[in-house]
Amino acid sequence: MNDNQINTIIKILKKELAVGNMPIVSHLAENQHDPFVILISTLLSLRTKDEVTAVATEKLFELASTPEEMLKVPLDKIAKTIYPVGFYRVKAQNIHHTCKELIKRFSSKVPDNLDDLLSIKGVGRKTANLVVSLAYGKDAICVDTHVHRISNRLGYVNTKTPEETEFALRKKLPRRHWIIYNTIMVAFGQKTCKPVSPLCSQCPINKYCERIGVTLSR
């Protein structure tokens, strides 16, 4: 694709997003700007469907809404509350560890920069970038499997891993699109540009797409 077409693509996908289908963490960020909620919900969302993450986040924050309160909840109760999110027992442990780190090292506040967030065990680049961008409104590019797949499928980047995609996008994606890019690509990937057999016949940006790696579509 012509690199200049990314502006048109994003404009079209923003309109599609307005119809609905906003990813759960982006939805939470729009309705409440609590960095702690964004951080924990992002940890819960890893390898978990949005509808499951939404329910788990709501139930968990009914139990506790601060790092101090969360540490008072036993691990087995957290695990039971967030079930059936993927790896719920491991995530319960990560939540406790994260809360301890926030209290001990950051005065119970969620850091607003990548380096500090990445220094917390269990917080990867996807989570850190999402917190920085959605919770604090700072320029960051969150790359998950949808963003990685679609960016390569379009022919906008040529990378092999999400991390490579993040750094490739940092070099060429106009900075004004950084924060919204994850939200629109995740929504687009869930609804239309699916991993297997994407809905190319219904795609609003199909004329711009090189369909790299697509062998079967609908």
N, C-alpha and C positions, 0 to 999 in steps of 0.2 A: 504494500500500500504506500501511497504517497504520504510522507510524514506530515505534511500540512493538513491532511484530511482528519487528523486526530481531533482537531477542534470541532469539526462538523460531527464526527462520531459521538463525541462527548455531549454536544448540544442535543442530538437526537436521543441519546440514552437518558439524559436528564429528564426529557419530556416523558419518556416511558416510565421512569421512576416515579414521576408525579402521580401516575395512575395507581400506584401501590407497590407492594412487593419489596418494601424496604427491609434490608437485613436487620436482625434483632438488635445488635449492638448499636447500629446507626440510629435505629428507632429510639432506643433508650437514651442515646446522646441528645437527640432532638427534644425529648420530653423532660429530661433532668440532666443537669451538667455536673453531676457528682463523679469526680475522677475515680473514687473507690468503687462505685457501681460499675463504671465502664471497665475498670481493670478486672474485677472479679467475674463479670459476665463474659469478658473476652476469654479468660482462663477456662470458664465453663464451656464456651462455644467450640473449643478445639475438638474436631472430629465428632461433632454433635449437630444434629439438625436444629434449625432455628426455633421451631416450635417447642422442642424439648428444652433448649436453653432458656427460652422465655419463661416457661413454667418453673424451671429450677431456680432461676434468678429471683423470681418473685417470692417463692417459698423461702429461699435462703435469707433474703433481706427482711422477711417477716420475723426471722429469728434474731438477726443482728444487723446493724447498719454502720458499725464502725469497726476498725481493727481490734480495739479493746473488747468490744462486745463479742466479736467473732471468735476470739481466743477462749472465751468462756464457754463456748458451745463444744461439747465433746466431739472428737473426730468421727466416731461412729454415727452420731446424730447428723453431722454435716453430710456424711456419705449417704445416709438414708434419705435425707431431705433432697439432695441433688440427683439422686437416682431417677431415671436411667441415663443420665449423661454418660458419654463414653469415658471409660477409665475413672469412674466416680470415686473410687477409694483413693487413687493416686491424686486426683484433683482435690479431694478433701485435705490431704496432707499438704499439697502445694498451697492451698488457701491459708492454712494455719502458718506455714513457713513464711508466706508473703506478709501476713499480718504481723508476725514477729519482727520481720525485717523493717516494715514500715514504722513500727513503734520504736525499735531500737536505733535505727539509722536515719530516719527521716521525720522524726517527731509526729508520727502517725499520718503524715501527708503523702499522697502519691506523687512521686517525682514527675516533673514536667519535661524531662529530657531523656534521650535514648540511653546515654551511658549509665545513668543511675538506675534506670528501669532494667536494663540488661544485666546489671550487677546482681539482681535478685534471682536466685536459682528458680527455674521454672518459667521465667519470663523470657520468651524468645523475641525475635525481631518483629514478627507479625503483631504480637500483643503490644510490644513497646510502641511501635509506630501507630497503632490504632489508638492507644491512650493519648499519645502526644497530639495526634491530629483531631480526634473527636472530643476528648475531654478538655484539651487546652487550646484548640483552634490554631495550633502551630503547624507549619508546613512539614508534612511527613508523608511517605508513601507506604501504605500497608499492602503487602503482597501475600495473598493466600493462594490456594490452588486455582481458584477461579481467575484471579488477576493474572497469574502466571500463564495459565492455559490460553486465555482469550488474547492477551497481548501478543503471544507467539502465533496463535491461530490467525490473527489479523495480519501478521507480517510486520508488526510495529517493532518488535524486538526479536532477536534470535538467541535464546538462552536455554540452559538446561535445568536450572533450579530456580525456585522462588527468590533466593537471595541474589542470584545473578540478575534476575529480572528487576528486582528493586534498584540495584545500582545502575542498570541500563536505563531504567525509567528516570532516575535522578538526573541522568545526563541529557535526556532528550525531551521528556514530557514537560510542557510549559508549567511553570511553578503554580500558576493560578488553578491548575487542575489537580494538584497533588492530594488535597484533602478529600475531594469528592470521588476520586478515581476508584478507590476500593468499593465504596458504597454502590456506585452504578454498575461496576463490573460484577460484583457478587450478585446483585439483583438480576442482572442480565444473564449471568451464568446459571443461576438457579431456575430461571423461567424459560430461557430460549437457547442460549449457547451452552448446552449441556455437555458433560464430558464425553458421553457416548451418544451417537446419533443426534446431533444438534438439530434444532428446528429451523434449518436454513430457509425453507420456503416461507416462513413467517417472520424472518429476521428483518428488522427495520434498517440495518446497516449492511445488508448482504452485498450491495454493489461496491462497497469499499473493502470487503474482506477477501484475503487471498486463500482462505480455507486451508491453511497449512496443516497437514496431519489429519485432515478430515477424509475418511474413506467411506463413511456411511452417514447419510443425513436424511432428514424428513422434510 
